Amino acid sequence: MSEQARALFGPHPFAAEMSEDQVANLLPEYLAMSQAFPYLQAGSQRDLIFDAMKHNRDIARDVELTSVVANFICWDETGGYGQILQGGKAALPDILVTENFHSNLFRKDASQLLRRAIRPNYSAATNRYLHSLYAGLSSKDPLVRCAHMVAFELHAADMIQSLWTTLVKTFKARPDDLEYFRSHVGGEDPAEKYHGEMTSRLIGELVPPDCSARFWDEFHRAYRLSFQWCCDLLQIASLEGDDHSEIEHRGRCHCGSVKFYVQAPRELSAVRCNCSICQMSGFLHLLVPDNKVGIECGEEFLTEYQFNKNIARHTFCRVCGVKPFYRPRSNPAGFSVNIRCLDDRTIERITISEFDGEHWEQAFGSMHRGLESCIEHETLE
C-alpha cells in the first residue's frame, strides 16, 4: 500500500531541499499536528459510543476493532508503550513523565536544531487539516474510519522519514541525535512499521470484498488529505522571505521571570509616544491582535497598574518592574507589545513613527485609526 501511494502521489514534499528559515517556519506546524493527533485519535470513537448508548444497543465489532487500535496508537504516542518496553510493569508510574510524549520528543529535537525553544503553531492550514482528519477518524462508516486510520499511519512513516533526512541535511546533524525520528523510523525495529501493519490488518476485518473499490477511493482521499497538508506547509514555509510574512519573535522582561512570544513580520512598524507614562517607561509600541501574543512562562509574576478611568490594563513584572506588553484602553481585546523587550535577533528592521501623546486628541485625529490600539494618553484612561 505504501508503494502504491508513493507511485500515485510521488516523492514526499518534505524530501525537498529546505533552508534553515523554511524549516523554522515548518517545525511549529508539525509540532501542532504531533501534539494534537493522539487526543483526536483518542476521542474519535466518542460519538460511536454515545450512539450505542442512545439506542440501547451493543457496541458493534467494527467500533471495538478501530477503538483497540486507536487506543494503542494513543498509548504509544504518549510514551506508555516505550516505558513498558524499557522497564516492564515497574515502569508504569513513569507514564507521568510527559517529556516522553512523542510530541515532546519532537519539540526537544526541533529546539535542539533551531537552538531555541519552539511552541506549536495551529495555523489556518493545520486547523483545517486536523478538523478534516478527525472527521474521518470519527466517521460512523467503518470503511471510512478504517481508510483514514490506515492512510494516516502509512503516510506518517513516509513523512517522518523524509523530514528526518531533510533535517539532517539542512542542519548537518547526526541522525541518531534526533530521538523522535530515530524511535519512529530508525534502527532495526522502527515503531511506525508496526503502526502501519496494525492499521492495515483492519482492512481484512472491516472491508468486505464487494466494498474494496470504495475503500481504495476513501484511502486515496484520506492519504491525499495528509499529503496535501504537507504541501501546504512547504508552501507557507517558502514565503518566509516575504517581509510581510509573520514569524515568531521571543520576548521577556528584564529579569526573565516573564517570557512571551509574538507573531509579527521581520520588519516591524513601531510608534514612539511622548505621553507621560510612555516617556517614563520608554515603551516602544507594536500593535498586534490578541491571538498573536502568548505567555510562555511567568504569568504569575505579572501585576496590573490602572489609573483614571481604569480601563487600560498596564501589566508589569512585579520582580523587575518592566512592562513587556499591555492592553490599551482603546483596544482592550488586543495588545501593545514593547519592542524593546523583544529579542533583536529576529528583527530585521524597525520603522518608528512619532506620536504626540502630550496632545493626544489633536494628534490622534490626524492619524490612522489603527494607531488607537497602540498608544494612549493618561488623560484618556
N, C-alpha and C positions, 0 to 999 in steps of 0.2 A: 504493500500500500504506500509506503514511503517513497519507493522508487516511482510509482505511478504518479504520485503528487509532484515529485520533482520534475518528471517528464512533462507534466501538464503546466506547471507554474514556472519552471525554470529555476535558476540559481536563487538562493535566498537573498533578499535585499541587504541583509546585514553582512553579507560576504563582500560587499562593495568597499573600496578603499575610503577611509574617513579621516578627516583631520581631528586633532585633539579637541578643537572647539565644537565640531559636529558631534563628537562622542559626548562631550559635556552637556550638550542640549538633549541628546537621546537618552542618556542613562537615567535621569529622573523620571522620564515617562515609563521606561522599562521597570523601574523600581515600583512605580504606582501599580502596574499590572501584577507584578510579583507579589506585592503586598495584599492586593485585593482578591486575587484569584482563589486562595483557599477558603476565604469567607463566602465568596459567591458560590463556590462548589459545595460548601457545607450547607448552605441554605437553599440549594436548588431543589431539594425534594420536599420542601415545606408544604407547598400548596397541594402536592400529591397526597400527603398525609392528611391534611385538613379536609381534602375532598373525600377521602375514605371515612373520616370521622363524621362528616356531614351526612353521608349517605348510609352510615352504619354498615359498612362492608369491610371485608378482609383486605389486608394490604396485598396488592397484586404482586406476582412474582417479578414482573419487569421492574417494579419500584424497588423490591428487595435487591435485585441484581445491580441496578445503577447506584443504589444507595451504598451498598457494601464497597463497591469500587470507589465511589466518591469519598466515602469515609476514610478509606486507606490513603487515598491521594492527599487528603487534608492532613491526616496523621503524619504522613511523610513530609509534606510541605512545611509543617510546623515543627519539624525536628524530632518528633517522637520515635519514628522507626529507626532513625540513626542512633538515637540514645540506646535503644534496646539492643541493637546490633553490637554496639561497643561495650555495654555494661550489663546486659541482661536485665532481669526484673529489678535488680537492685538499683538500676539507673532511672527507674520510673519517676522518682521525685524530681529528677533533673529536667523534666519537661517544662518546669517553670523557668528554666534558663532560656528566655526568649531570644537571646542572641543567636541561638541555634536555628531559629526560624530561617527558612531558605531566603526569604526576602531580606533578612538582616545579614545573612552571609553575603548576599549580593551587595547590600549597602556598604558593607565593610570592604569588599573588593573594589567597588566603584570609588569609594572615598580614598582608598589607597592609591588608585591610579590617578585620580584628579588632584590628590594632595589637599583635599578639603572635604568636609562633611557634605553629604547631599541629602535631600529630602524628596519624597515622591511628588511628581507634578501630574495632577489629574487634569490634563488639558481637555479641550473640547473633543479632540480626536480620540483620546484614551477613554474619556467618559462614554462616548458613543460606542466604542468597541466593547467595553465591559458590560454595558447595558444589553447590547446585542448578544454577547456571549452568554450572559445569564439567561436571556430569553430562550436560547437553545438548550442550555443545560437543565432548565426547569420545565421544558415542554411536556405537556400531557401525552404527547405522542412518543411512545418508547423508541421508535425508529429515529425520530429527530433527536431525541435526548442522547441516544447511543452515538449517532453521527457526530454530534458536537463533542462528546467526550473523547471519541477516537481521534477526530481531527485535531483537537486541541493538543493532545499528547504527542501525536506524530509530528505535528508542526513544531511543537516545543523542542523536540530533540534536534531538528534541523536548525531552528532559530538559535538555540543556545550554543551549538557547535559553531555556527557561522559567526556569532558575536564574539565568542571566545577567541577564534582565530584572528578576527579583526582587531580586537583589543590588544592581543599580544603583539601584533604587527605595529599598530599605531603607537603604542607606548613602549615598545621594545621590552615587554615584561616577560618574566618567566612563567610559562603556562601553569606549573604546579603551585605557584604562589596565589593563584586565584581560586579560592576554596569553593565558591559557589559553582563555578564551571567544572572544576575537577570532579566534584561529587556527583554532578548530573550526567556528564557525558564523557568524562575522562577515565583513565585506568582500564583495568581488565574487566571490571564488573560495574558499569555505569548504571545509575538509578533509572534514567529515562528509558532505557531498554525495557525494563520491567513495567514501567507505566504504559508504554506502547503495547506490550504483549497483553497486559491485564485488560486494557480497554478494548483491544482488538478481539479478545475472546468473547466479548459481549455480542459481537456480530452473530456468531453461531447460535447464541442463546436467544437473541431478540429479533433477528431479521429472518422472516420466512422466505423460502426460495422464490416465491412469486413476488416478493417485495424488493428483490435485490437491486433492480434498476432504480427504484425510488430511493433506496438507501444511498446508492452511489451519487445520485443527484444531491441529496442532502449533505453527504460527506464533502463533496466538492464545494458546496455552498459554504459549509462551515469552515473548511480549510482556507477558502478564499477570504473569509472574514478576518482570520488571524494574519494571513499573508498580507492583505491589503493594509491592515493596521501598521504593520512593519514598514510598508512602502510609504504610508502617510508620515510616519515618524522620521524616516530618512529625508523626506521632502522638507519637513519642518526644520530638521537639523541643518539642512543645506542652506536655509535662509539666514543662518547666523551672521553672515557678512553684511546683511542689511542693517543700516544704522537704526532703523525704526523697529527692528525685531527686539523682543524683550529677553533679557537674561536674568539670572538670579544674583542680586547684589547682597552681600552679607554685611551686617552692621552690629554695633554693640555700644553700650555706654562706656564711660571712661574706665571703670573698674572691671568691666567684663561680666558683671553679675547678670545683666540683661543682654541677651543676644537675639537678633532678629534677622529676617530676610525680607527683601522687597523685589518684586518683579518690575523691571523698568528697562528702557533701552540702554545701550552702552554710552550713548551721548545724552547727557541729562540737561534739562532746562530747569533752571533754579530761579528763585525770587529772593532778593535780599530786601528786607523791610527795616525801616528806621523807627518803628514804634518803640515804646519804652521797653517792653518785655523782650522783643527781638534783639534790640541793641544790647541789653544786659546779658542775654543768654548766647548771643552770637549765632542764632538759629538761621540756617540757610534752607529755604523751603523747597521741597519736592512734593507735588500733589499726586496722590495715587488713590484709586478706589479701594474700598475696604478689603476686597478679596486679593489684593496684590501684596498685602503685608501679613506676615506671620511671626509669632514669637517662638523662637527656638527654645529658650530657657529663661528663667528669671522673672516670670510674670509676678511672682510673689514679692519681688523687690520694687515693683512699680508703685508709686504713690501719686495721688492727683492733687493738683492745685487749681482752684477755681476762684474767680472774683467777679464783682459787679453782677451781671445777670446770671452767672453760674450755669452757663450753657456749654461753653468750651471746656474740654477736659484736657488740661495740660498734665502730661504724665512724665514724672521724673523718677530716676533711680534713687531710692532712699539711702543708698550707700554712698554714691559719689555725687549725686545732685544733678547729673547730666540729663537733659531732655532729648531722647533719641527720636521720638515721634509723638504726635498728639492728635486729638480730634478737634478741629476748629469749629467754632460756633456756626459759621456759615455753611458748613458741610459736615455735620456730626456723623454721617454714615461713612465718611472717607477719612483718610489720614493725610497729615502733612509730615513728611519724614525729614529729619535733619541730615542733609547730605554730608555734613562734617562728621557724622557718626558712621559713614559707610566706608568699607574697605576700598581704597582708591585703586587697587589693582584691577578691578573690573570696570573702572570708569575710564572711557577714552577721552572725553571732553565734557566740560561744564560750561553752559552758556547762562550768564547771570543777567537778570533784569532787575532794575532798581524799582522799588515801590515806596512812595512817600506815605508811610503809615502814620506819620505825625499829623497829616491832614488827610485822613483816611477817606472821608466821604467824597471829597473833590477828586482825589487820585483814583479811587475805585470807579467812579462814574466814567472815567475816560479809558478804562482798560476793559479787556475781555472778561466776561463773567466767570470764566474758568479760574481766574485768579482769586475769586471769592473764597475758594476752598483752601487756598494756600496760606493766606495771611489775614490777620485781623488786628484791629487796634484795641487797646484795653478799654476805650470808652464804649465799644460796642459789645463788651462782654455782657 
